[in-house]
């Protein structure tokens, strides 16, 4: 028993080993049994215990492990087809045979919430794809769900069921909100039985789709299953590609383990420490369009050190001896980025980024579409020279409460569209504010727009209702001698 627990401790950490000893005493009496059960279903990760505990999954994990012991899976014949069972659940089920048929369902998705599936013509070759649409879908409106949740009525009103092709399939049930919610590719915990009892067996019986037994009905938020049947902790899912901790990428179920001596998977990028560049692709694995990679050119040296919080700081030194840096946490998520060499950013700059808390681009002047579009964690942004920004800037952000854009003159469509958290903002030079900007914010009660000349449709809605084109904040509100910056004021 001791040797087995020592191995578990080495692979999954001390806390996890203690947990196993306390809840699996009988299983541990048979040497090697518990280790084999865990190894068959979970990739080594020192984060597993903390994630199980954080997500209240410890009891479910215990039940999951015991489910493999002497359990015969129920194999009764199902008399209903998947279509008939979905009908009972209030859905119409469609099976897609071609990419053209897949594209027909794009009409159900809001702009910026379309599934990655619609951009991947090869998905139909690697997966068997179904869409299930609620019979009353026309009555379920996106504007009635300002704060989306994965399992709410809108999120589950149109779902895509995607089964990887192979002897045993991996299922992903994709949410209508897509990346606007957490873990959108595990709707209903990827458990068909949560939609209607009998669906798992029905798909096997009528479509020959056999799911990997034992994995469904158990979910840890932020974990994906590879074709090897194991759960892997991931940071991002993009275009059916999972960017995991421990230098692992999963593409269409296939698990790729990158050479740690050369590569670092940071967010959804790959840092090549030999070529000294940041890429958004590995050959034959994935391509992700994010233009921040253009910042990482002409690098002659990369310095890596730890700060007092054990985060790692990557300092990039250019050929002309200029520096910029990024900071990653223990999960290899980028939490801070500072680069004074950047003056312009192109479309989709940090588009998918979810974890940056502080961004400093002090010399940035212009930004194109979808800059930080999906970020919902940033607390501080410093862009003092930003003059113009195109569409969908921080489109879904709900983490910023105080903002100051001292040089901004033009903001395009969807500027902070879904933000409801900003209560104070200073826009000293803003003249043009695009459609749907601050569309759902009813909390921006102290804003400063002294030279605003044009407001698009559905902007600053609460103030519009009150017939206020501008709402005033004294010029020195953020410039009091007590505070050096807006962020000093926040503190």
C-alpha positions in Angstrom: 0.0 0.0 0.0 2.8 2.4 0.9 4.6 2.0 -2.4 1.3 2.5 -4.3 0.5 5.7 -2.3 4.1 7.0 -2.9 3.5 6.7 -6.7 0.1 8.4 -6.4 1.8 11.2 -4.4 4.5 11.6 -7.0 2.1 11.8 -9.9 -0.9 13.7 -8.4 0.5 15.3 -5.3 0.5 14.8 -1.5 -3.0 16.1 -0.8 -4.5 13.7 -3.4 -2.6 10.8 -1.9 -3.9 11.6 1.6 -7.4 11.8 0.1 -7.1 8.4 -1.6 -5.8 6.8 1.6 -8.9 8.1 3.5 -11.6 7.2 1.0 -10.3 4.0 -0.7 -8.9 1.9 2.2 -10.6 -1.3 0.9 -9.4 -0.8 -2.7 -5.8 -0.2 -1.5 -5.8 -3.7 0.1 -5.4 -5.0 -3.4 -1.9 -3.8 -4.4 -1.9 -1.7 -7.6 -5.7 -1.7 -8.2 -6.3 1.9 -7.2 -3.3 3.2 -9.1 -4.3 1.4 -12.2 -7.9 2.8 -12.0 -6.6 6.3 -11.6 -3.9 6.0 -14.3 -6.5 4.7 -16.7 -8.7 7.8 -16.4 -6.5 10.7 -15.3 -3.2 12.2 -16.7 -0.7 13.0 -13.9 -1.4 16.5 -12.5 -0.5 18.1 -9.2 -3.7 20.2 -9.7 -6.2 17.4 -9.7 -7.0 17.4 -5.9 -7.4 21.2 -5.7 -9.7 21.2 -8.8 -11.8 18.3 -7.4 -12.1 20.2 -4.1 -12.7 23.6 -5.6 -15.5 22.3 -7.8 -17.1 20.1 -5.1 -16.3 17.0 -7.0 -14.6 14.9 -4.3 -17.7 12.8 -3.6 -18.4 12.4 -7.3 -14.8 11.3 -7.9 -15.1 8.6 -5.2 -18.3 7.3 -6.8 -16.6 7.4 -10.2 -13.7 5.2 -9.1 -16.0 2.8 -7.3 -18.1 2.5 -10.5 -15.4 0.5 -12.1 -15.3 -2.1 -9.5 -17.3 -5.2 -10.5 -20.0 -3.1 -12.2 -21.8 -4.6 -15.2 -23.0 -1.8 -17.5 -26.7 -2.0 -18.1 -27.3 -3.1 -21.7 -31.1 -3.2 -22.1 -32.4 -2.6 -25.6 -33.9 0.9 -26.3 -37.0 1.0 -28.4 -36.7 4.7 -29.1 -34.4 6.4 -31.6 -32.3 9.4 -30.6 -34.7 11.6 -32.6 -37.6 10.2 -30.7 -35.9 10.7 -27.3 -34.9 14.3 -28.2 -38.5 14.9 -29.2 -39.6 13.8 -25.7 -37.1 16.3 -24.3 -38.5 19.2 -26.4 -35.9 19.2 -29.1 -35.7 18.5 -32.9 -32.5 16.5 -33.6 -30.7 16.9 -37.0 -27.8 14.8 -38.3 -25.3 16.6 -40.5 -23.8 14.7 -43.4 -22.0 17.6 -45.1 -20.3 20.9 -44.1 -23.0 22.8 -45.9 -25.6 21.2 -43.6 -23.4 22.2 -40.6 -23.3 25.8 -41.8 -27.1 25.9 -42.0 -27.2 26.1 -38.2 -25.0 29.2 -38.0 -28.2 31.3 -38.1 -29.0 30.4 -34.5 -25.8 32.0 -33.1 -25.2 35.6 -32.2 -22.3 37.5 -33.7 -19.0 36.6 -31.8 -20.6 33.5 -30.3 -20.5 31.3 -33.4 -19.1 27.8 -32.8 -15.5 27.2 -34.0 -17.1 24.2 -35.9 -18.4 26.7 -38.5 -14.8 27.7 -39.2 -13.5 24.1 -39.5 -14.5 22.4 -42.7 -12.6 19.2 -41.7 -14.7 18.7 -38.5 -17.3 16.7 -40.5 -14.6 14.3 -41.4 -13.3 13.7 -37.9 -16.6 13.8 -36.0 -20.2 12.7 -36.4 -22.1 16.0 -35.9 -25.7 16.5 -34.7 -27.6 19.7 -33.8 -30.5 19.7 -31.4 -32.8 22.7 -31.5 -35.5 23.5 -29.0 -39.0 23.5 -30.5 -39.6 26.9 -29.1 -36.2 28.3 -30.1 -37.8 31.4 -31.7 -39.2 32.5 -28.3 -35.8 32.3 -26.5 -34.0 35.6 -27.1 -30.3 36.4 -26.4 -31.1 39.9 -25.1 -33.0 38.4 -22.2 -29.9 36.7 -20.9 -27.4 39.5 -20.1 -25.5 37.3 -17.6 -25.3 33.9 -19.4 -24.9 30.6 -17.7 -24.0 27.4 -19.5 -27.2 25.5 -18.4 -29.7 28.3 -18.8 -32.6 28.2 -21.2 -30.8 30.1 -24.0 -27.5 28.2 -23.7 -29.2 24.8 -24.0 -31.8 25.9 -26.7 -29.4 25.0 -29.5 -26.8 22.4 -28.8 -24.3 20.6 -31.1 -23.4 17.0 -30.3 -20.1 16.0 -31.7 -18.8 12.4 -31.5 -15.2 11.7 -32.4 -15.0 9.0 -35.0 -13.4 5.8 -33.9 -14.0 2.5 -32.1 -14.9 4.4 -28.9 -16.2 7.9 -29.3 -15.5 11.0 -27.2 -18.6 13.3 -27.0 -18.6 17.0 -26.7 -22.0 18.8 -26.3 -21.4 22.4 -27.4 -23.3 25.3 -25.9 -25.2 28.0 -27.8 -23.2 30.7 -26.0 -19.9 29.2 -27.0 -17.0 30.9 -25.3 -19.2 33.5 -23.6 -19.6 30.9 -20.8 -17.2 28.6 -18.9 -16.6 25.1 -20.3 -19.1 25.5 -23.2 -18.0 22.2 -24.7 -19.4 20.2 -21.7 -23.0 21.2 -21.7 -25.1 18.7 -19.6 -21.6 17.5 -18.4 -21.4 15.7 -21.8 -23.9 13.2 -20.3 -26.7 12.3 -22.8 -28.7 10.9 -19.9 -29.1 14.4 -18.5 -31.0 15.3 -21.7 -33.1 12.1 -21.6 -32.7 8.7 -20.1 -31.7 6.1 -22.7 -29.9 8.4 -25.2 -26.4 6.9 -24.7 -27.6 3.4 -25.5 -29.9 4.7 -28.3 -27.0 6.4 -30.1 -25.0 3.1 -29.9 -28.0 1.0 -31.0 -29.2 3.1 -33.9 -26.1 4.9 -35.1 -23.3 2.6 -33.9 -21.8 5.3 -31.8 -20.2 3.7 -28.7 -19.0 6.0 -26.0 -16.0 5.4 -23.8 -17.8 3.8 -20.9 -17.4 5.2 -17.4 -16.4 8.7 -18.4 -19.8 10.3 -19.0 -21.8 11.7 -16.1 -18.6 12.7 -14.5 -17.1 16.1 -15.2 -14.5 18.4 -13.7 -14.8 21.9 -15.1 -11.7 22.7 -17.1 -10.8 19.1 -17.9 -11.1 17.3 -21.3 -10.9 13.7 -22.3 -8.3 12.5 -24.8 -8.6 9.5 -27.1 -6.5 7.6 -24.5 -9.6 7.9 -22.2 -7.8 10.2 -19.7 -8.9 13.5 -18.3 -6.5 16.4 -18.9 -6.6 19.8 -17.3 -6.8 22.5 -19.9 -6.6 26.3 -20.1 -8.3 26.9 -23.5 -10.5 25.1 -26.0 -10.3 26.6 -29.5 -11.4 25.0 -32.7 -11.7 21.6 -30.9 -8.2 21.9 -29.7 -7.4 21.9 -26.0 -4.3 23.7 -24.7 -3.5 21.9 -21.5 -1.1 22.2 -18.6 2.1 20.1 -18.6 2.9 21.1 -22.2 0.1 19.0 -23.7 -2.2 19.9 -26.7 -5.2 17.7 -27.6 -6.5 18.0 -31.2 -9.6 16.1 -32.1 -9.0 13.8 -29.2 -5.3 13.0 -30.1 -2.9 13.8 -27.3 0.3 15.6 -28.3 3.1 15.9 -25.6 5.5 18.7 -26.5 9.2 18.5 -25.7 9.7 20.5 -22.5 13.3 21.2 -23.2 12.3 23.3 -26.2 8.7 24.3 -26.0 6.4 25.9 -23.5 2.6 25.9 -24.0 1.5 29.4 -22.7 -2.2 30.0 -22.9 -3.0 28.9 -26.5 0.4 29.7 -27.8 3.6 27.7 -28.1 6.9 29.4 -27.1 9.9 28.0 -28.9 12.8 28.6 -26.7 15.3 27.7 -29.4 13.9 29.7 -32.2 12.9 32.4 -29.7 9.5 33.1 -31.0 5.8 32.7 -29.9 3.6 30.8 -32.3 0.0 30.0 -32.4 0.5 26.7 -34.2 2.5 23.5 -34.2 2.8 21.7 -37.5 -0.1 19.4 -38.1 -1.7 20.2 -34.8 -3.5 23.5 -34.9 -3.6 27.0 -36.2 -5.1 29.8 -34.1 -5.3 33.3 -35.5 -4.1 35.7 -32.8 -2.0 38.6 -34.0 -0.1 39.1 -30.7 2.4 36.6 -32.1 3.6 39.4 -34.3 5.1 41.1 -31.2 7.6 38.2 -30.8 10.1 38.8 -33.6 13.7 39.6 -33.7 14.3 38.2 -30.2 17.9 37.4 -29.3 17.4 36.3 -25.7 14.7 35.1 -23.3 15.2 35.4 -19.6 13.0 33.4 -17.2 12.8 34.0 -13.5 10.2 33.6 -10.6 8.6 36.4 -8.6 7.7 36.4 -5.0 4.3 34.6 -5.8 6.1 31.9 -7.8 4.8 33.2 -11.1 7.3 33.1 -13.9 8.4 36.2 -15.7 9.5 35.9 -19.3 11.6 38.8 -20.4 12.2 39.1 -24.1 15.2 41.0 -25.3 15.3 42.2 -28.9 18.2 42.4 -31.3 18.4 46.1 -30.6 18.4 45.5 -26.8 14.9 46.6 -26.1 12.8 44.6 -23.6 9.2 43.6 -22.9 7.8 40.9 -20.7 4.9 38.6 -19.8 4.0 36.8 -16.6 2.5 33.3 -16.3 1.0 31.6 -13.2 1.5 28.0 -12.1 -1.0 26.8 -14.8 1.0 28.5 -17.6 -1.8 31.1 -18.1 -0.6 34.5 -19.1 -1.8 36.9 -16.4 0.2 40.0 -17.3 1.7 41.5 -20.5 3.7 44.7 -20.9 5.2 45.9 -24.2 6.1 49.5 -25.0 7.3 48.6 -28.5 3.7 48.0 -29.7 2.1 51.0 -31.5 -0.6 49.2 -33.5 -2.5 45.9 -33.1 -4.3 44.0 -35.9 -7.5 42.1 -35.8 -8.0 39.4 -33.1 -5.2 40.6 -30.8 -5.4 38.5 -27.7 -8.9 37.6 -28.9 -9.4 34.4 -26.9 -7.3 35.5 -23.9 -9.2 34.8 -20.6 -6.7 35.3 -17.9 -4.7 38.5 -18.3 -5.3 40.7 -15.3 -3.0 43.6 -16.2 -2.1 44.8 -19.7 0.3 47.7 -20.4 0.8 48.9 -24.0 1.9 52.4 -23.3 2.7 53.4 -26.8 -0.3 51.8 -28.5 -2.1 54.2 -30.8 -4.5 52.2 -33.0 -6.3 48.8 -32.5 -8.4 46.9 -35.0 -11.3 44.5 -34.5 -11.8 42.1 -31.5 -9.0 43.3 -29.2 -9.3 41.3 -26.0 -12.8 40.3 -27.2 -13.4 37.4 -24.8 -11.4 38.5 -21.8 -13.3 38.7 -18.6 -10.6 38.9 -15.9 -8.6 42.0 -16.6 -8.4 44.4 -13.7 -6.1 47.1 -15.1 -5.4 48.3 -18.6 -2.9 51.0 -19.5 -3.2 52.4 -23.0 -2.6 56.1 -22.4 -1.9 56.9 -26.1 -4.6 54.8 -27.7 -6.5 57.1 -30.2 -8.7 54.8 -32.2 -10.1 51.3 -31.6 -12.3 49.3 -34.0 -15.1 46.9 -33.2 -15.7 44.5 -30.3 -13.1 45.8 -27.8 -13.5 43.8 -24.5 -16.9 42.8 -25.8 -17.7 40.4 -22.9 -15.7 42.0 -20.2 -17.3 42.2 -16.7 -14.2 42.5 -14.5 -13.2 46.2 -15.0 -14.8 48.7 -12.7 -12.8 51.8 -13.4 -11.3 52.9 -16.7 -9.4 55.9 -18.1 -8.8 56.3 -21.8 -7.1 59.8 -21.9 -6.4 59.9 -25.7 -9.2 57.8 -27.2 -11.1 59.7 -29.9 -13.0 56.9 -31.7 -14.4 53.6 -30.3 -16.1 51.2 -32.7 -19.2 49.0 -32.5 -19.6 46.8 -29.4 -17.2 48.8 -27.2 -17.7 47.1 -23.8 -21.0 45.8 -25.1 -21.8 43.2 -22.4 -20.0 45.0 -19.6 -22.2 45.7 -16.5 -19.4 46.2 -14.0 -17.9 49.6 -15.0 -19.1 52.3 -12.6 -16.7 55.0 -13.3 -15.0 55.9 -16.6 -13.1 58.8 -18.0 -13.1 59.5 -21.8 -11.6 63.0 -22.0 -11.2 63.1 -25.8 -13.8 60.6 -27.0 -15.8 62.0 -29.9 -17.3 59.0 -31.6 -18.9 56.0 -29.8 -20.1 53.1 -32.0 -23.3 51.1 -32.0 -24.0 48.8 -29.0 -21.3 50.3 -26.8 -22.0 49.8 -23.1 -25.3 48.4 -24.3 -26.2 46.6 -21.2 -24.4 48.7 -18.6 -26.8 50.3 -16.1 -24.1 50.9 -13.5 -22.0 53.6 -15.3 -23.2 56.3 -13.0 -20.0 58.4 -13.1 -18.8 58.9 -16.6 -16.9 61.7 -18.2 -17.6 62.3 -22.0 -17.0 66.1 -22.3 -16.5 66.2 -26.1 -18.7 63.3 -27.3 -20.2 64.2 -30.7 -21.7 61.0 -32.0 -23.4 58.0 -30.2 -24.4 55.0 -32.2 -27.6 52.9 -31.7 -28.2 51.3 -28.3 -25.3 52.9 -26.5 -25.3 53.9 -22.8 -28.8 52.5 -22.7 -29.7 53.5 -19.1 -28.6 57.0 -19.7 -30.6 57.1 -22.9 -33.7 56.2 -21.1 -33.1 59.2 -18.8 -32.5 61.4 -21.9 -28.9 62.2 -20.9 -26.5 62.5 -23.8 -23.7 63.0 -21.3 -23.4 62.5 -17.6 -20.7 64.5 -15.9 -17.7 63.9 -13.8 -15.5 66.8 -12.7 -12.3 67.1 -14.6 -10.1 66.4 -11.6 -12.0 63.4 -10.3 -9.2 61.0 -11.4 -6.5 63.7 -11.3 -6.6 64.7 -7.7 -3.2 65.2 -6.3 -3.8 62.3 -3.9 -3.7 59.9 -6.8 -1.1 59.3 -9.4 -3.5 57.3 -11.6 -6.9 55.8 -11.8 -5.5 52.6 -10.3 -4.2 54.4 -7.3 -7.7 55.7 -6.8 -9.1 52.2 -7.0 -6.8 51.0 -4.3 
